[in-house]
Amino acid sequence: MRRNLLSLILLLAAGCASAPPPKPFSIPAGLFPVNGLLVQRALFTARGRQFALNGYLALSAAGGKRLVVTETFGNVMADVLVKPDGQIFVMQSSRMFPEKYIRRLMVADLACIFGGPTAADCPVTMLATNHFAVDRGGYQLDLRIVETKPGAQPAAMFDETKKP
């Protein structure tokens, strides 16, 4: 009886071993154009509510990244420019995405998925070459790139004094 109990405890303890930590996410080389426009669709989930979002990300080796997020009817929910040196310019925020959220989380997710200076914490899973999932516990983002348009984008897109 004691022997069986000891065997059962050892078996249960072995099954409770923690899983190895997930590998840090890194972008496969050449996945995105250095200069281009990525049209995106996303499902953002926070506090048990889901929101369908659209947007685009303009990429420029010389100018950085410009992310514009809109809701279904076209209202801009967030507009942020990240310069190659890491400077962040919040061009427009909203009640759903206040400036503090954009600077702290949206820019971090942008860097995790599309490159740039990132923190060690990149909770990104690449489901396909055009499909990413971000899970930060407090929110989840299911992001799909629906169209990629390589080529230089207008310089005004990367000028913090102008809106597109």
Beta strands, then each sheet from edge to edge (+ up, - down):
strand 1: 36-46
strand 2: 49-60
strand 3: 64-71
strand 4: 76-82
strand 5: 88-92
strand 6: 124-128
strand 7: 131-135
strand 8: 139-150
sheet 1: 5+ 4- 3+ 2- 1+ 8- 7+ 6-
end
